[in-house]
Amino acid sequence: MAFEKAHTEWIGSHLGRRKGERRGRLKRGHAHAEKLFSEKVWYVLKGNFDDLHPEYEVLDWRGRPYFADFAYLLGHYLRLIIEIKGYNSHVRDKDRKGHCDECIRETFLQGVGYRVVSFSYDDVNERPELCITLLRFLLSQFEPQNKPTERQVLGEQEIIRLAITLVREVRPIDVERHLRVNNRTATRMLQNLCVKGRMRPIVRENGVRVLQYELVKGRLLD
């Protein structure tokens, strides 16, 4: 299988470059849940393991080493920490101090420039398509889009993000300011989102369409 070959080569290349505890941690830590994420989410999304680092060592707020499940590193554009959290190890069997330490560590990592995202084991196993969609939504902010169709999709995703953060109806002027485009382009992009069923125009009681648009619930991540 393509995945098995790519995965074996990827882990082997990291083992070959590591020594001591870093190597030992990779051999011990990259287990069932991590491989499942690699196969059902990351490889389906990306088709490779470029720039993805398993069992990646960082320092916590105390200066102590901590090994994240994955780190996706794109130069200074993006440093993404990905954690796969099983119910037993992260919820039921965790004491209060462990929970507090995890919250502090994640906030600290955000403060020093990492993006930190977590997926539950159950979602990776049972709803990998949702994990893929969420990751694609996140990564689209950072990864370059070269083709015209990709730039269009990127712009539409930015409008969806804008609508989520505004928590109100979106007007063409909002899109103009956010994307720095003219009114015609902003209106066309909003109308395209309506055609795709992700937004809809607001209509007055008398049937007159208002130049405002709202998100369609349940279609935020399509």
BALOBA-1460 file (C-alpha; in Angstrom, 3 decimals):
// residues 222
<rec num="1" residu="m" x="0.000" y="0.000" z="0.000"/>
<rec num="2" residu="a" x="1.152" y="3.533" z="-0.754"/>
<rec num="3" residu="f" x="0.489" y="4.709" z="2.796"/>
<rec num="4" residu="e" x="2.426" y="1.884" z="4.459"/>
<rec num="5" residu="k" x="5.458" y="2.485" z="2.276"/>
<rec num="6" residu="a" x="5.365" y="6.257" z="2.768"/>
<rec num="7" residu="h" x="4.796" y="5.898" z="6.509"/>
<rec num="8" residu="t" x="7.628" y="3.410" z="6.970"/>
<rec num="9" residu="e" x="10.050" y="5.612" z="5.046"/>
<rec num="10" residu="w" x="8.938" y="8.724" z="6.938"/>
<rec num="11" residu="i" x="9.353" y="7.199" z="10.403"/>
<rec num="12" residu="g" x="12.607" y="5.528" z="9.333"/>
<rec num="13" residu="s" x="14.060" y="8.831" z="8.169"/>
<rec num="14" residu="h" x="13.304" y="10.445" z="11.531"/>
<rec num="15" residu="l" x="14.669" y="7.490" z="13.488"/>
<rec num="16" residu="g" x="17.854" y="7.686" z="11.460"/>
<rec num="17" residu="r" x="18.381" y="11.330" z="12.410"/>
<rec num="18" residu="r" x="17.590" y="11.043" z="16.121"/>
<rec num="19" residu="k" x="19.563" y="9.826" z="19.099"/>
<rec num="20" residu="g" x="18.958" y="9.165" z="22.769"/>
<rec num="21" residu="e" x="15.591" y="10.013" z="24.259"/>
<rec num="22" residu="r" x="14.363" y="11.696" z="21.082"/>
<rec num="23" residu="r" x="14.807" y="8.445" z="19.218"/>
<rec num="24" residu="g" x="13.390" y="6.389" z="22.076"/>
<rec num="25" residu="r" x="10.370" y="8.613" z="22.366"/>
<rec num="26" residu="l" x="9.599" y="8.228" z="18.674"/>
<rec num="27" residu="k" x="9.791" y="4.438" z="18.914"/>
<rec num="28" residu="r" x="7.543" y="4.402" z="21.999"/>
<rec num="29" residu="g" x="5.265" y="7.339" z="21.348"/>
<rec num="30" residu="h" x="4.262" y="6.940" z="17.722"/>
<rec num="31" residu="a" x="1.766" y="4.197" z="18.447"/>
<rec num="32" residu="h" x="-1.705" y="3.155" z="17.324"/>
<rec num="33" residu="a" x="-3.506" y="6.496" z="17.666"/>
<rec num="34" residu="e" x="-0.724" y="8.454" z="15.999"/>
<rec num="35" residu="k" x="-0.458" y="6.023" z="13.094"/>
<rec num="36" residu="l" x="-4.235" y="6.102" z="12.704"/>
<rec num="37" residu="f" x="-4.152" y="9.897" z="12.375"/>
<rec num="38" residu="s" x="-1.281" y="9.620" z="9.916"/>
<rec num="39" residu="e" x="-3.249" y="7.215" z="7.747"/>
<rec num="40" residu="k" x="-6.879" y="8.326" z="7.987"/>
<rec num="41" residu="v" x="-6.372" y="12.081" z="8.230"/>
<rec num="42" residu="w" x="-2.968" y="13.450" z="7.254"/>
<rec num="43" residu="y" x="-2.123" y="11.157" z="4.330"/>
<rec num="44" residu="v" x="-5.608" y="11.519" z="2.885"/>
<rec num="45" residu="l" x="-5.342" y="15.303" z="3.182"/>
<rec num="46" residu="k" x="-1.770" y="15.810" z="1.961"/>
<rec num="47" residu="g" x="-0.688" y="12.612" z="0.206"/>
<rec num="48" residu="n" x="2.767" y="12.853" z="1.832"/>
<rec num="49" residu="f" x="4.514" y="13.588" z="5.127"/>
<rec num="50" residu="d" x="6.563" y="16.566" z="3.997"/>
<rec num="51" residu="d" x="7.307" y="18.984" z="6.865"/>
<rec num="52" residu="l" x="5.419" y="16.815" z="9.378"/>
<rec num="53" residu="h" x="7.493" y="15.759" z="12.403"/>
<rec num="54" residu="p" x="6.343" y="12.903" z="14.671"/>
<rec num="55" residu="e" x="6.960" y="13.080" z="18.439"/>
<rec num="56" residu="y" x="8.364" y="16.585" z="18.157"/>
<rec num="57" residu="e" x="10.280" y="17.944" z="21.122"/>
<rec num="58" residu="v" x="9.486" y="21.404" z="22.483"/>
<rec num="59" residu="l" x="10.111" y="23.065" z="25.853"/>
<rec num="60" residu="d" x="7.235" y="23.846" z="28.186"/>
<rec num="61" residu="w" x="6.882" y="26.978" z="30.338"/>
<rec num="62" residu="r" x="9.199" y="25.450" z="32.948"/>
<rec num="63" residu="g" x="11.923" y="24.760" z="30.398"/>
<rec num="64" residu="r" x="11.231" y="21.033" z="30.517"/>
<rec num="65" residu="p" x="11.127" y="18.907" z="27.346"/>
<rec num="66" residu="y" x="7.724" y="17.909" z="26.057"/>
<rec num="67" residu="f" x="7.011" y="15.694" z="23.055"/>
<rec num="68" residu="a" x="4.033" y="16.703" z="20.938"/>
<rec num="69" residu="d" x="2.395" y="14.016" z="18.819"/>
<rec num="70" residu="f" x="3.097" y="15.963" z="15.619"/>
<rec num="71" residu="a" x="4.516" y="19.283" z="14.483"/>
<rec num="72" residu="y" x="3.874" y="20.678" z="11.018"/>
<rec num="73" residu="l" x="6.546" y="23.275" z="10.276"/>
<rec num="74" residu="l" x="6.406" y="25.663" z="7.328"/>
<rec num="75" residu="g" x="9.311" y="27.996" z="8.006"/>
<rec num="76" residu="h" x="8.205" y="31.164" z="9.790"/>
<rec num="77" residu="y" x="4.715" y="30.977" z="8.224"/>
<rec num="78" residu="l" x="3.305" y="28.234" z="10.373"/>
<rec num="79" residu="r" x="4.370" y="26.122" z="13.328"/>
<rec num="80" residu="l" x="1.490" y="23.794" z="14.080"/>
<rec num="81" residu="i" x="1.345" y="21.366" z="16.997"/>
<rec num="82" residu="i" x="-1.163" y="18.513" z="16.587"/>
<rec num="83" residu="e" x="-2.233" y="16.340" z="19.509"/>
<rec num="84" residu="i" x="-4.332" y="13.166" z="19.407"/>
<rec num="85" residu="k" x="-6.163" y="12.752" z="22.699"/>
<rec num="86" residu="g" x="-7.603" y="9.457" z="23.795"/>
<rec num="87" residu="y" x="-10.403" y="9.520" z="26.350"/>
<rec num="88" residu="n" x="-8.662" y="7.316" z="28.937"/>
<rec num="89" residu="s" x="-5.308" y="9.069" z="29.004"/>
<rec num="90" residu="h" x="-6.532" y="12.639" z="28.633"/>
<rec num="91" residu="v" x="-9.786" y="12.721" z="30.564"/>
<rec num="92" residu="r" x="-10.714" y="9.870" z="32.859"/>
<rec num="93" residu="d" x="-7.274" y="9.052" z="34.258"/>
<rec num="94" residu="k" x="-5.921" y="12.601" z="34.471"/>
<rec num="95" residu="d" x="-5.647" y="14.308" z="37.837"/>
<rec num="96" residu="r" x="-6.470" y="17.977" z="38.317"/>
<rec num="97" residu="k" x="-2.824" y="19.070" z="38.274"/>
<rec num="98" residu="g" x="-2.221" y="17.218" z="35.014"/>
<rec num="99" residu="h" x="-5.211" y="18.949" z="33.477"/>
<rec num="100" residu="c" x="-3.970" y="22.348" z="34.658"/>
<rec num="101" residu="d" x="-0.467" y="21.673" z="33.320"/>
<rec num="102" residu="e" x="-1.872" y="20.742" z="29.917"/>
<rec num="103" residu="c" x="-3.877" y="23.957" z="29.702"/>
<rec num="104" residu="i" x="-0.870" y="26.055" z="30.718"/>
<rec num="105" residu="r" x="1.418" y="24.235" z="28.279"/>
<rec num="106" residu="e" x="-0.912" y="24.775" z="25.337"/>
<rec num="107" residu="t" x="-1.309" y="28.468" z="26.168"/>
<rec num="108" residu="f" x="2.469" y="28.819" z="26.534"/>
<rec num="109" residu="l" x="3.074" y="27.164" z="23.156"/>
<rec num="110" residu="q" x="0.576" y="29.530" z="21.558"/>
<rec num="111" residu="g" x="2.465" y="32.405" z="23.166"/>
<rec num="112" residu="v" x="5.827" y="31.389" z="21.683"/>
<rec num="113" residu="g" x="4.425" y="31.092" z="18.179"/>
<rec num="114" residu="y" x="2.903" y="27.626" z="17.790"/>
<rec num="115" residu="r" x="-0.648" y="26.938" z="16.727"/>
<rec num="116" residu="v" x="-1.998" y="24.096" z="18.852"/>
<rec num="117" residu="v" x="-4.871" y="21.887" z="17.704"/>
<rec num="118" residu="s" x="-6.218" y="18.715" z="19.272"/>
<rec num="119" residu="f" x="-8.292" y="15.871" z="17.881"/>
<rec num="120" residu="s" x="-9.954" y="13.161" z="19.908"/>
<rec num="121" residu="y" x="-9.071" y="9.583" z="19.109"/>
<rec num="122" residu="d" x="-12.756" y="8.852" z="18.517"/>
<rec num="123" residu="d" x="-13.028" y="11.572" z="15.872"/>
<rec num="124" residu="v" x="-9.858" y="10.401" z="14.120"/>
<rec num="125" residu="n" x="-11.182" y="6.862" z="14.082"/>
<rec num="126" residu="e" x="-14.888" y="7.470" z="13.417"/>
<rec num="127" residu="r" x="-15.064" y="10.910" z="11.751"/>
<rec num="128" residu="p" x="-11.754" y="11.381" z="9.921"/>
<rec num="129" residu="e" x="-13.482" y="13.386" z="7.181"/>
<rec num="130" residu="l" x="-14.395" y="16.047" z="9.749"/>
<rec num="131" residu="c" x="-10.786" y="16.191" z="10.974"/>
<rec num="132" residu="i" x="-9.615" y="16.555" z="7.366"/>
<rec num="133" residu="t" x="-12.065" y="19.373" z="6.715"/>
<rec num="134" residu="l" x="-11.030" y="21.241" z="9.858"/>
<rec num="135" residu="l" x="-7.339" y="20.898" z="9.048"/>
<rec num="136" residu="r" x="-7.879" y="22.018" z="5.466"/>
<rec num="137" residu="f" x="-9.826" y="25.020" z="6.754"/>
<rec num="138" residu="l" x="-6.970" y="25.921" z="9.104"/>
<rec num="139" residu="l" x="-4.099" y="25.311" z="6.687"/>
<rec num="140" residu="s" x="-5.719" y="27.315" z="3.894"/>
<rec num="141" residu="q" x="-4.782" y="30.465" z="5.825"/>
<rec num="142" residu="f" x="-1.075" y="29.712" z="5.482"/>
<rec num="143" residu="e" x="-0.351" y="27.539" z="2.478"/>
<rec num="144" residu="p" x="0.037" y="29.376" z="-0.843"/>
<rec num="145" residu="q" x="-2.678" y="28.991" z="-3.435"/>
<rec num="146" residu="n" x="-1.372" y="29.420" z="-6.975"/>
<rec num="147" residu="k" x="-4.152" y="28.427" z="-9.351"/>
<rec num="148" residu="p" x="-6.998" y="30.899" z="-10.026"/>
<rec num="149" residu="t" x="-9.590" y="28.382" z="-8.825"/>
<rec num="150" residu="e" x="-7.620" y="27.871" z="-5.621"/>
<rec num="151" residu="r" x="-7.409" y="31.622" z="-5.045"/>
<rec num="152" residu="q" x="-11.166" y="31.847" z="-5.487"/>
<rec num="153" residu="v" x="-11.750" y="29.084" z="-2.944"/>
<rec num="154" residu="l" x="-9.317" y="30.753" z="-0.553"/>
<rec num="155" residu="g" x="-11.217" y="34.031" z="-0.838"/>
<rec num="156" residu="e" x="-14.520" y="32.291" z="-0.182"/>
<rec num="157" residu="q" x="-13.083" y="30.582" z="2.885"/>
<rec num="158" residu="e" x="-11.947" y="33.972" z="4.160"/>
<rec num="159" residu="i" x="-15.487" y="35.276" z="3.784"/>
<rec num="160" residu="i" x="-16.783" y="32.332" z="5.815"/>
<rec num="161" residu="r" x="-14.205" y="33.098" z="8.517"/>
<rec num="162" residu="l" x="-15.211" y="36.743" z="8.441"/>
<rec num="163" residu="a" x="-18.874" y="35.866" z="8.892"/>
<rec num="164" residu="i" x="-18.069" y="33.585" z="11.817"/>
<rec num="165" residu="t" x="-16.026" y="36.268" z="13.589"/>
<rec num="166" residu="l" x="-18.541" y="39.064" z="12.915"/>
<rec num="167" residu="v" x="-21.413" y="36.985" z="14.342"/>
<rec num="168" residu="r" x="-23.813" y="39.001" z="12.185"/>
<rec num="169" residu="e" x="-24.869" y="39.455" z="8.592"/>
<rec num="170" residu="v" x="-22.127" y="40.162" z="6.062"/>
<rec num="171" residu="r" x="-22.328" y="43.125" z="3.695"/>
<rec num="172" residu="p" x="-20.319" y="43.591" z="0.497"/>
<rec num="173" residu="i" x="-18.526" y="46.503" z="2.184"/>
<rec num="174" residu="d" x="-17.309" y="44.078" z="4.882"/>
<rec num="175" residu="v" x="-15.790" y="41.844" z="2.216"/>
<rec num="176" residu="e" x="-14.301" y="44.844" z="0.401"/>
<rec num="177" residu="r" x="-12.480" y="45.953" z="3.522"/>
<rec num="178" residu="h" x="-11.419" y="42.478" z="4.602"/>
<rec num="179" residu="l" x="-10.098" y="41.252" z="1.243"/>
<rec num="180" residu="r" x="-9.270" y="44.667" z="-0.247"/>
<rec num="181" residu="v" x="-11.350" y="44.096" z="-3.360"/>
<rec num="182" residu="n" x="-13.856" y="46.309" z="-5.177"/>
<rec num="183" residu="n" x="-17.612" y="46.178" z="-4.664"/>
<rec num="184" residu="r" x="-18.288" y="44.174" z="-7.817"/>
<rec num="185" residu="t" x="-15.813" y="41.443" z="-6.801"/>
<rec num="186" residu="a" x="-17.112" y="41.352" z="-3.238"/>
<rec num="187" residu="t" x="-20.715" y="41.011" z="-4.400"/>
<rec num="188" residu="r" x="-19.811" y="38.297" z="-6.927"/>
<rec num="189" residu="m" x="-17.994" y="36.269" z="-4.255"/>
<rec num="190" residu="l" x="-20.968" y="36.501" z="-1.907"/>
<rec num="191" residu="q" x="-23.316" y="35.470" z="-4.691"/>
<rec num="192" residu="n" x="-21.078" y="32.500" z="-5.553"/>
<rec num="193" residu="l" x="-21.315" y="31.368" z="-1.942"/>
<rec num="194" residu="c" x="-25.092" y="31.609" z="-2.211"/>
<rec num="195" residu="v" x="-25.057" y="29.461" z="-5.362"/>
<rec num="196" residu="k" x="-22.996" y="26.886" z="-3.460"/>
<rec num="197" residu="g" x="-25.529" y="26.921" z="-0.634"/>
<rec num="198" residu="r" x="-23.107" y="28.174" z="2.005"/>
<rec num="199" residu="m" x="-24.678" y="31.613" z="2.404"/>
<rec num="200" residu="r" x="-28.036" y="33.146" z="1.556"/>
<rec num="201" residu="p" x="-29.243" y="36.701" z="0.944"/>
<rec num="202" residu="i" x="-31.463" y="38.298" z="3.544"/>
<rec num="203" residu="v" x="-34.865" y="39.258" z="2.209"/>
<rec num="204" residu="r" x="-37.274" y="41.778" z="3.754"/>
<rec num="205" residu="e" x="-40.859" y="40.837" z="4.513"/>
<rec num="206" residu="n" x="-41.987" y="42.671" z="1.365"/>
<rec num="207" residu="g" x="-39.730" y="40.439" z="-0.714"/>
<rec num="208" residu="v" x="-37.096" y="43.054" z="-1.435"/>
<rec num="209" residu="r" x="-33.598" y="41.647" z="-1.213"/>
<rec num="210" residu="v" x="-31.246" y="43.388" z="1.177"/>
<rec num="211" residu="l" x="-27.540" y="43.610" z="0.437"/>
<rec num="212" residu="q" x="-26.721" y="41.465" z="3.417"/>
<rec num="213" residu="y" x="-25.885" y="37.782" z="3.573"/>
<rec num="214" residu="e" x="-25.968" y="35.195" z="6.324"/>
<rec num="215" residu="l" x="-24.340" y="31.822" z="6.814"/>
<rec num="216" residu="v" x="-26.334" y="28.677" z="6.179"/>
<rec num="217" residu="k" x="-26.178" y="26.580" z="9.326"/>
<rec num="218" residu="g" x="-24.546" y="23.222" z="8.847"/>
<rec num="219" residu="r" x="-22.485" y="24.382" z="5.837"/>
<rec num="220" residu="l" x="-19.663" y="26.245" z="7.588"/>
<rec num="221" residu="l" x="-16.977" y="23.679" z="6.804"/>
<rec num="222" residu="d" x="-18.036" y="22.361" z="3.397"/>
